[in-house]
Amino acid sequence: MGEILTNLFSGAIPLDAYIAVSLVMFFAGIYGFMSRKSLLMVLISIELILNATDVNFVVFNRYLYPEHFEGFFFALFTIAVSACETAVAIAIVINIYRNLNNVNVDSLDKLSEPEEQEKLPENQQTPN
Amino acid sequence: MAEHIIFYILSAIIVVFSIMAVTSKRLIRSATYLLFVLLAIAGWYLILDYEYLFAVQTAVYAGGIMVLFIFAILLTQKPGEKVPVEPMSQRIWAIVLSLAGVLFCGTIIYQNITRVYKLSQHFEIDTHLLGKTLMGTDKFQYLLPFEAISVLLLACIVGAIMIARKRS
């Protein structure tokens, strides 16, 4: 027991500790992505997944190639891209809410059958 | 020693709150738990001596994206409304698949990680070098992705406005 404790608190923090925690975070995101029905919960899960991968890039860069910056900049650009993705996704969510009055994943197929289909016969009838 | 204690506290925060974020019944609470996870990861970047990444993570994620999330939740949800958790029969496959994934990847990591383990030395990143790397055009320098990101940001602003505006 004492050995384990001294190993835990001495030397550098092991690489696999970071990887293990980000693994749990990644699969928590996968679970939320597959099980939750609200679109906003799906987005939150995607953020968790993206952050877990960012951590992996940064940790591998820091531990294995500390004199290079590849993982660092990949994480930096991933953060920027995920900011873009979230902004567009939230715009889409708000637009869906305006049309359907909820943001449930199950009701999304109603978006593909809008009022235009009902209007189409009227439009065809009007020239007559 | 202090580094280790901080690391373990942050890891516990990340594990607990990332699981709570995807299982919480109220959306605003899971957004708050996500904020805790993002801040803990920013703390990790600080432990890893990447101060610039810490600043970016705090400003972009904890600042920008969380504000977007909270606005979206308040716009689409009645206050205090609970999102019901799906019945067990629908969640069982998600639980099984995520646990299987954790076990699979965990086994691979456990058996292979000692091969790549190397001690990290304490070192300072020169901010001058960082700026040169971000803005240079030589090998291992990143001006082109930087410009591509700027175009992407512009396209995303235009796209978000186009999608979210009210049609008259």
Boltz contact constraints between the chains, C-beta under 6 A:
constraints:
  - contact:
      token1: [A, 9]
      token2: [B, 1]
      max_distance: 6.0
  - contact:
      token1: [A, 9]
      token2: [B, 4]
      max_distance: 6.0
  - contact:
      token1: [A, 12]
      token2: [B, 119]
      max_distance: 6.0
  - contact:
      token1: [A, 12]
      token2: [B, 120]
      max_distance: 6.0
  - contact:
      token1: [A, 13]
      token2: [B, 7]
      max_distance: 6.0
  - contact:
      token1: [A, 15]
      token2: [B, 117]
      max_distance: 6.0
  - contact:
      token1: [A, 16]
      token2: [B, 109]
      max_distance: 6.0
  - contact:
      token1: [A, 16]
      token2: [B, 113]
      max_distance: 6.0
  - contact:
      token1: [A, 19]
      token2: [B, 109]
      max_distance: 6.0
  - contact:
      token1: [A, 21]
      token2: [B, 11]
      max_distance: 6.0
  - contact:
      token1: [A, 21]
      token2: [B, 14]
      max_distance: 6.0
  - contact:
      token1: [A, 23]
      token2: [B, 105]
      max_distance: 6.0
  - contact:
      token1: [A, 24]
      token2: [B, 15]
      max_distance: 6.0
  - contact:
      token1: [A, 25]
      token2: [B, 14]
      max_distance: 6.0
  - contact:
      token1: [A, 25]
      token2: [B, 18]
      max_distance: 6.0
  - contact:
      token1: [A, 27]
      token2: [B, 98]
      max_distance: 6.0
  - contact:
      token1: [A, 27]
      token2: [B, 101]
      max_distance: 6.0
  - contact:
      token1: [A, 27]
      token2: [B, 102]
      max_distance: 6.0
  - contact:
      token1: [A, 28]
      token2: [B, 18]
      max_distance: 6.0
  - contact:
      token1: [A, 28]
      token2: [B, 19]
      max_distance: 6.0
  - contact:
      token1: [A, 28]
      token2: [B, 22]
      max_distance: 6.0
  - contact:
      token1: [A, 30]
      token2: [B, 98]
      max_distance: 6.0
  - contact:
      token1: [A, 31]
      token2: [B, 22]
      max_distance: 6.0
  - contact:
      token1: [A, 31]
      token2: [B, 94]
      max_distance: 6.0
  - contact:
      token1: [A, 31]
      token2: [B, 98]
      max_distance: 6.0
  - contact:
      token1: [A, 32]
      token2: [B, 22]
      max_distance: 6.0
  - contact:
      token1: [A, 34]
      token2: [B, 94]
      max_distance: 6.0
  - contact:
      token1: [A, 35]
      token2: [B, 86]
      max_distance: 6.0
  - contact:
      token1: [A, 35]
      token2: [B, 91]
      max_distance: 6.0
  - contact:
      token1: [A, 35]
      token2: [B, 94]
      max_distance: 6.0
  - contact:
      token1: [A, 38]
      token2: [B, 83]
      max_distance: 6.0
  - contact:
      token1: [A, 40]
      token2: [B, 27]
      max_distance: 6.0
  - contact:
      token1: [A, 40]
      token2: [B, 73]
      max_distance: 6.0
  - contact:
      token1: [A, 44]
      token2: [B, 30]
      max_distance: 6.0
  - contact:
      token1: [A, 44]
      token2: [B, 34]
      max_distance: 6.0
  - contact:
      token1: [A, 45]
      token2: [B, 22]
      max_distance: 6.0
  - contact:
      token1: [A, 48]
      token2: [B, 18]
      max_distance: 6.0
  - contact:
      token1: [A, 51]
      token2: [B, 41]
      max_distance: 6.0
  - contact:
      token1: [A, 62]
      token2: [B, 48]
      max_distance: 6.0
  - contact:
      token1: [A, 63]
      token2: [B, 118]
      max_distance: 6.0
  - contact:
      token1: [A, 63]
      token2: [B, 120]
      max_distance: 6.0
  - contact:
      token1: [A, 69]
      token2: [B, 133]
      max_distance: 6.0
  - contact:
      token1: [A, 73]
      token2: [B, 142]
      max_distance: 6.0
  - contact:
      token1: [A, 77]
      token2: [B, 145]
      max_distance: 6.0
  - contact:
      token1: [A, 77]
      token2: [B, 149]
      max_distance: 6.0
  - contact:
      token1: [A, 79]
      token2: [B, 56]
      max_distance: 6.0
  - contact:
      token1: [A, 79]
      token2: [B, 60]
      max_distance: 6.0
  - contact:
      token1: [A, 80]
      token2: [B, 149]
      max_distance: 6.0
  - contact:
      token1: [A, 83]
      token2: [B, 60]
      max_distance: 6.0
  - contact:
      token1: [A, 83]
      token2: [B, 65]
      max_distance: 6.0
  - contact:
      token1: [A, 84]
      token2: [B, 152]
      max_distance: 6.0
  - contact:
      token1: [A, 84]
      token2: [B, 156]
      max_distance: 6.0
  - contact:
      token1: [A, 86]
      token2: [B, 65]
      max_distance: 6.0
  - contact:
      token1: [A, 86]
      token2: [B, 68]
      max_distance: 6.0
  - contact:
      token1: [A, 87]
      token2: [B, 156]
      max_distance: 6.0
  - contact:
      token1: [A, 87]
      token2: [B, 160]
      max_distance: 6.0
  - contact:
      token1: [A, 88]
      token2: [B, 156]
      max_distance: 6.0
  - contact:
      token1: [A, 88]
      token2: [B, 159]
      max_distance: 6.0
  - contact:
      token1: [A, 88]
      token2: [B, 160]
      max_distance: 6.0
  - contact:
      token1: [A, 90]
      token2: [B, 68]
      max_distance: 6.0
  - contact:
      token1: [A, 90]
      token2: [B, 72]
      max_distance: 6.0
  - contact:
      token1: [A, 91]
      token2: [B, 160]
      max_distance: 6.0
  - contact:
      token1: [A, 91]
      token2: [B, 163]
      max_distance: 6.0
  - contact:
      token1: [A, 91]
      token2: [B, 164]
      max_distance: 6.0
  - contact:
      token1: [A, 92]
      token2: [B, 163]
      max_distance: 6.0
  - contact:
      token1: [A, 93]
      token2: [B, 72]
      max_distance: 6.0
  - contact:
      token1: [A, 94]
      token2: [B, 75]
      max_distance: 6.0
  - contact:
      token1: [A, 94]
      token2: [B, 164]
      max_distance: 6.0
  - contact:
      token1: [A, 95]
      token2: [B, 163]
      max_distance: 6.0
  - contact:
      token1: [A, 95]
      token2: [B, 164]
      max_distance: 6.0
  - contact:
      token1: [A, 97]
      token2: [B, 76]
      max_distance: 6.0
  - contact:
      token1: [A, 103]
      token2: [B, 76]
      max_distance: 6.0
